Amino acid sequence: MKKQAGLWIDHRKAVIVVLSDEGEEETKTINSGMEKHVRFSGGDGSEDGSSEDVRDRQFGNHLNSYYDQVIAIVRNAESVQIFGPGEAKGELEKRLKNEGLKDDALFVETADKMTDRQISAKVREHFSTTNRSK
């Protein structure tokens, strides 16, 4: 069964739409648990590094866990569309390429905040246009 996935992502939330060749659609939302301004406790500027370095590592580890959850859903898709407002889409793109997704199966673009319905419509439109052009 052919599977295509499109998702809107930022550092706080991912909305993933998975389409099958039968036209079925599944939508999942993953929240990263990150706040707009990240505040981790701990790190007193000791010899392990500054408290800012500790916070950066914690932020990076948290994002890696978040991206792993997203990748688990889109891993088996033939093609993936990623869109969103910030850096998360590029970071996820890099991770997916490291997972073995080919460049021609990956579509990345910038998009502002969208409702779940708008995201779903954008993904359906993208893949209907892509499928027609093949």
C-alpha positions in Angstrom: 0.0 0.0 0.0 1.4 3.4 -1.0 1.6 5.9 1.7 2.3 9.7 1.5 2.7 12.0 4.5 2.5 15.8 4.9 3.1 17.7 8.0 3.1 21.2 9.5 5.8 21.5 12.2 7.4 24.0 14.5 9.3 23.4 17.7 6.1 23.0 19.8 3.7 21.0 17.7 3.5 18.8 14.6 0.3 18.0 12.7 0.8 15.0 10.5 -1.5 13.9 7.7 -1.0 10.4 6.2 -2.7 9.6 2.9 -3.1 6.0 1.6 -3.6 5.1 -2.1 -7.2 4.2 -1.2 -7.8 7.8 -0.3 -7.9 7.2 3.4 -6.6 10.0 5.6 -5.2 9.8 9.1 -4.3 12.9 11.1 -2.1 12.9 14.2 -0.9 15.7 16.4 2.3 15.5 18.4 3.1 18.1 21.0 6.8 18.6 21.9 6.1 19.8 25.4 8.3 22.8 24.7 7.2 26.3 25.7 7.9 29.3 23.6 10.7 30.4 25.9 12.5 27.3 27.2 13.4 27.2 30.8 15.1 24.1 32.2 16.1 23.9 35.8 19.6 22.9 36.8 23.0 23.9 35.6 24.9 26.2 37.8 27.7 27.2 35.5 30.0 24.5 37.0 33.0 23.0 35.2 30.6 20.9 33.0 29.9 24.0 31.1 27.8 27.1 31.5 24.2 26.9 32.5 23.4 28.1 29.0 25.3 25.1 27.5 23.4 22.7 29.7 20.1 24.3 28.7 21.1 24.1 25.0 21.9 20.4 25.4 18.6 19.7 27.2 16.7 21.6 24.4 18.5 19.6 21.7 17.8 16.3 23.5 14.2 17.2 23.9 13.9 18.2 20.2 15.6 14.9 19.1 13.0 12.9 21.1 10.2 15.0 19.5 11.6 14.5 16.0 11.9 10.7 16.7 8.2 10.6 17.4 7.4 12.4 14.1 9.7 10.2 12.1 8.2 7.0 13.6 4.9 8.1 11.9 6.2 9.2 8.5 9.1 6.6 8.2 7.3 4.3 5.8 5.9 7.0 3.5 7.0 7.1 -0.1 7.1 10.8 -0.1 6.9 13.5 2.6 5.8 17.1 2.5 7.1 19.3 5.3 5.9 22.9 5.9 6.0 25.3 8.8 7.2 28.7 9.9 10.6 28.2 11.5 13.7 26.1 11.7 12.0 22.8 12.7 11.1 21.9 9.1 14.8 22.1 8.0 16.0 20.2 11.1 13.4 17.5 10.4 14.4 17.4 6.7 18.0 16.7 7.7 17.0 13.9 10.0 14.8 12.3 7.3 17.6 12.4 4.8 19.8 10.7 7.4 17.1 8.1 7.8 17.4 7.4 4.0 14.5 9.3 2.5 15.6 10.4 -1.0 15.7 14.1 -2.0 13.1 13.6 -4.7 10.7 12.2 -2.2 11.0 15.2 0.1 9.2 18.6 -0.3 9.9 21.4 2.1 8.3 24.9 2.1 7.7 27.8 4.5 4.1 28.3 5.8 2.6 30.4 8.5 0.3 29.0 11.3 -2.6 27.0 9.9 -5.6 25.2 11.2 -5.7 21.4 11.1 -8.3 21.6 8.3 -6.0 23.9 6.3 -3.1 21.6 6.8 -5.1 18.6 5.7 -6.3 20.4 2.6 -2.8 21.6 1.7 -1.4 18.0 2.0 -4.2 16.5 -0.2 -3.8 19.3 -2.8 0.0 18.8 -2.9 -0.1 15.1 -3.4 -3.0 15.2 -5.9 -0.9 17.6 -8.0 2.3 15.6 -7.5 0.5 12.3 -8.5 -1.0 13.9 -11.6 2.4 15.2 -12.8 4.0 11.7 -12.6 
